[in-house]
Amino acid sequence: MEIHYQEGMIMDILIRLPVRSLLRFKCVSKLWKTLISESYFKMKHLSHANNDLNSQKLLVREQFSSGIYNFFSYSLSTNQLVRDAQNRPSNCSPFADAYIYSSCDGLVLLGLVHSFRNQLLLWNHSTRESMELILPHSGFRLEDTTFGFGYDANSNDYKIVKVNKGGVLLPSIEILTLKSRSWRSICNFPTIVCPKTGSQMEIHPYLYNGCVMSPVVFVHGAFHWLGRSHNYSVVSFSTSNEVYRDIPLLERMYRFDHKQSTNYGISVFGGMLCFYSTHNYHRDQPVTFQLWGMKDYGVVESWTELFTLRASDICYAEPRYRYADGEVLLQCNLDERRGGDGGDVFRTSKGQIGLSYPQPSYLEGIVYTESLISPKSLI
C-alpha cells in the first residue's frame, strides 16, 4: 500500500541531509524537486546547518610553485578529505592566483588575479554555482586590498566591504550592496574619534611585512579589522548605519619585547570576536601562538585567553576553527630556519591533521557551512 507522507514531515527529514544528497534527490519526484528548489526550504536547510557541526567544512586553496591552484574541502566532523574533479569555479582561469576572503551562508568570496584583469566571485562550493561581481570603480590591485562579506538584517541585503591597506593606494573604504549592484565610497574615512582617549585615530588596516594581516571579519552586524594609532585596536564598521567604532585591546595582548618577531590578526569563532598573535622569541626557542576572545562584545574587560600553543617548527600560525572542546585548528607556515620546508600545514595542539598534499604547498583555508543558497539569488 502506498503511503503519502505529509509535506511538512518530508521537509523535516530533508533539511537534515547534506547538500550533495539533496541535489541528487531532486530526481526522486517532481514534489521533491520543487520542494528542494524553493527559497523557503533553502533557508530552513541553512538554519539547521548553522547549528549542525556536520555541515561545517574547511575549504582549502592549494597553490604550487608553478602557479596552478586547486580547491578541496575537509570535513571538520569526520576528518574526511574531499577532492572533486571540478575543484574550482567554472568561470575562472586555472592559472589565476586566488585569495579566499570571507564566507557567509555557505557562499565564499574569492579574489582571482589573471594576467590582464582581476575577478571578484561569490562561489557556493557545495552546489558549484558562482557569480562574478562588479569590481570597484577605483583603480586597485587585489594584492593591495582586503574584503569582507556579511548579511545586513536591517536591509535584508548582503554587503561586501573593500578596504585598501594604504601604501601605493590611499587608505579607503568602499561598500557594495548586492541588490543595488553598485559600489560607493565611504566619505568619513580615514579617521574616527577613539572613545577611550577622545583623540582622532587612523583606521587603515594594520600591516605586517607589507601585507594585510587578516581579512575583514563580520560579526555582530559589523565588519572588523585590525587598526593602529598609538596602540592596536579592532575597528568595527556597522553595516546598518555605517558608523565606525574603536574596540580597544588589553595591553597584555600585544605588548611584547620589540626584538620579537610578532604577527597579529583577528577572526571570529562561534559568534565571538577573536584576536590572535604569534610570537617568535628566538630561533632556538618555541614559537608561541595565543588566541583571545571577547566574550561580551564591546566590553574590553571581557577579553579572555582561549588557547595557547608552543611549537618549535613553525614561523607563524593563523586560526581557522575552534572545536567544541576548545581545541583550535591552525594554518601554520613551517619555518625553514627550524627544519621546515617553508610550506603550510594544518594542525592542532595534537599535531598535523590528516590532509594529504605535495610539499611544499602554500595553503589558505576558510570554514564554511554547506547551503543551497545560489549566489545569483542575492541580486
N, C-alpha and C positions, 0 to 999 in steps of 0.2 A: 504494500500500500504506500502510495506517495505521500509524504508528509511535507506540508508547506510551513516553513518557519516564518515567523513574523520578521519584517524587515529590520525592526529595531534589534532583534536578537542577532540577526546576521551581522549588522553593523558592529555590535558589541564584540563579536568574535573577530571580525576583520581588522578592526583598529589595533588589535594586539599583534598583528603579523608584520614582518619586515617588508620593506618597500618592494624588493625584487619578487617576493612571493605574490604581493598584490598585483604587480604588473602582469605576472603570468595568469593570475586568477581572473583577469578581465575576460579571458577566453571561456570561462565556465558557462556564463549565460549573459543575456542582454541585461538582466537585472543587476548582476554583479558588476558588469562593465559600467553601467550608468551610475550605480552607487559609488564605486571607487573613483569615478571621474568627477563627482560633484564637489564643489568648493566646501560645502558643509562637512562632508566626510574627510576631506584633506585636513581641515582644521581640527576635527576631532582626533584624527590619527596623530597629528603633530602634538596636540595637547597631551595625549597619552605617551607619546615618545619622549617628550621633555622630562617625564618622570620615570622613564624606563631606562635603566643603566644598559640594557642590552642594545638600545638604539644608538648609543654613543660610540662613535668611531674616530680614529685618528687618521686624517688624510695627510699623506706624506708626499712631498715633492722630492724626487731623487734626481740629482744632476751629476753628470760625469764630466771629466776634464775635456771631452770632445764637444761639450756644449749641448748635447742631447739630454732631455729630461723626460721623466715619466712620473705618473701619479699612481699610488696604490693606497689601499685602506687597510687599517689594522683594527680588529675588534678589541675594545678595551675590556670587555666582559669575558670573552672566550680565548683571548690571546691568539686569534687566528689571523693570518695574513691573507689578503685577497688581492691578487693581481689579475687585471682584466685585459682582454685583447684591445678594447677601446679604453685606454687609460689616460686620455687627455681630451679636452673639449674638441669637438669635431671642427670647429671654425678657427683653429689656431695652428700655427706652423710648428712642426716638431723641432725646429732649430731656434725657437724663441727662448729667451731667458724668462723665468717665471717667478712671480712673487705671490705669496699667499698672505692676504691682509687680514681678513676677518670672516666670521661665519655668523649667520643669523637664520633661524628657522629652516635649517637644512641647506641653505644656499651659501656658497663660498665666493668671496670677492677675490678675483685674480687680476694681477697686472702682468701683461706679456710684452716683452721687448723684441721687436723684429728689427731687421736691418734698416728699414726705412720708416717704421712707424711704431707707435705704442698702441696697445689694446687694453681695455678695461672690460672684464667679463664678470657676469654672475653665472655661476655654474652649480647645478644640482648633480653631484657626483652619483647619487643613488639612481636617478632617473635618466641620466646622461643628457639632460637638457641644459642649454646655455643661451645666454643673450648678451650681445655686445652693447656696452653702454656708450653714450656720447661722452667725449673727452672734454675736460675743462677748456675754457676759452684761452686762458693764459698759457704762454709757452712754458713747457716744463719737460723734465725727464723723470721717468719713474724712479730712477736711481736717487733723485733728489727729493722724493715725495713719499709720504705715507698716507694711508687711507683708513677710515673706519666705516663700519656698516651697522645700522641698527634700525629698530622699528619705533616710530613715534605713535603712541597710542592715542594722543590727543587729536592728531590729524588723520589717523588710520592710514599712514603712509610710511614707506621705507625711505631712509635718508642715508646718504653717503657723504662723509666729510673728507676733504683733501687738505692736508697740512704740508706746506713747504718747510723744509728744515732750515732754510737760510742758505748761507754760503753764496753761490753764484746768484741764486734767486732770493729775493727779499722774503722774510717770513710772512706768510699769508695763509688765509683760510678761505676755502670755497666750499659750498654745500650744494648737493644735488638731491632734489626730491623726485622720486621715481615717477610719480603721477604727472608732474609738470614737465619732466624730461628736460630740465634746463638747470644749468649751474649758475650760481650767483655768488659774488664776493661778500664776505662779512666785513663791514666797514670799520667796526670798532676794534679791530685787531691792529697793533700787537700789544697793547698794554691794558692792564686791569689794576684795580686797587686791591692790594693784599689785605684781607680782613684782619690779619693778625697784627700787621705793622702799620697799616694805613698808608703805606708807600706804594708808588707805581711799580709795576713788575712786568718785565718782558716775559712773554709766554711761548716763545718759539721752542720747539722740541729740544730736549737735551740731546747733545751729540756725543757719540763715542767713536773715536777713530774715524771721524768724518761721516758716520752713518747714523741714521735714526735708530735709537737704542731698541725700541719696540714699536709695533704697530699701535694705532689708536684703538683703545678698547671701549666697549659700550656696556654700561651697567647703570641701573637706577635712572634710566631715561636720559642719560648724558654720555657724550664722548669724553674720553680721558686720555691724557698723555703726560709725559714727564716734562716739567719745566724747571727753570732755574733763574733766580735773580741773584741774591747773595747766598741763598740756601736752596736746596732742592725741594720741590713740592709737586703735587699732582694737580694739573689744571683740568677742570671739567668745563664742558660746553653743553648746555641743555639743548635738547632738540626741539622742545616745545616753545620756549620763549627766547632762545638763543642768548642766554646770559652766561657769562664766564664766572667761574668760582675758583678760588685757590684752596686746595686741601693740603695743609702742611704735613710733613713727615716728622716723626720723632728724631731728634738729633742723633741718637744712638743707631738709627737705621742706616745712616750714610756717612757718619763721621769716622774716618779711619786714617791711619798714617798715610801721608802723601806719597811715600815711597812704594806703597802697594799699587798693584795694577787692579783696578776695580771697574766692573761694569754694572749698570743698573737698568731696570726695566719695570713695567707694570703689566698686570694681567688680571683676569677675573676667573674665579672658581666658585661654583655654587652660588652665584649671585653676589659674591663678595669681592670688593676691590682689593687687589693684592699688589705688593711691591716686592721685588726680589733684587738680590745683589750677589755677585761673585767676587771674592777677594783672593787675589794671588799674592800671598805674602812674600814668598821666596821660592826659587826653583826647587830647593831641597825640602820644602815643606808642603803639606797638602793644601789644595785649593779649598776654600770654604764657600759653600752656597747657602744663602738664607732666604726664606720666604716668609713675608709678613702679610697678615690680612687685617682689614678694617672691619671688625665685627659689627660695629654700629656706624653705618655710613654717615660720614660727615663729622664724626666725633673723634678728634685727634687722639684722645687718650685711649681709644678702643683698638689702636694698632696692637696686634698680638703676633708674636713669633710663632709660626705654624710648623716650620720644618727647617732642619739644618742637615747638611751633608758635607763631609770632608772626603776628598778624593785626591789621589796623587798623580793621576794620569790625564787630567782634563785641563783645558785652558779656560773655558767659561761654560756656563750652563744657563738654559732658559727653561722655565717650567711649561709643560703642555697640558697636564691633567693632574687632578688631585683625587685619589681614590677615597672610598668611604672610610677606610681605616686610617687615613691621614698620610699614607704613602704618596709620594709625588713622582710623576713621570717627567723626566728631564731630557731635553735635547742637549747633548754635550759635544763640544769640539775637543778632539784628542790632541793634546799638546805634543808637538814633535820634539820639543826640548825635554819632555818627560818620557820619551819612548813611544809616543803615539805616532800615527801616520798622517796627522793633520786633517783627517776626515771627521765626520759626525756620526754619533751613535745615539740611541735612545736607551735610557737606563733608569733604574730606581736605586734606592739605597742597597738593594739586594744584588745589584749587578745589571748587566745589559739584558734587555728583553729580547725575545726570540725573533727578531727581524733578520731576514737573510738578504744581503745585498753585497755587491762587489765593493772592495775597498781600494783606494779611498773614495767614498761618495760624500757629496755635500747635500745634506738633508734639511728640509724645512717641514714642519708639521703643524697642523691645527686640528682641534677637536670639533666635530660637527655632529648634529643629530639627524638621523635619517628622516626624510619627509617626502611627501608627494608634491610639495609646492613647486609650481613651474615659475621660472624667472619671468616669463612673458606675462604671467597673470598679475604682476605687480604694477604694470603700467596702465 
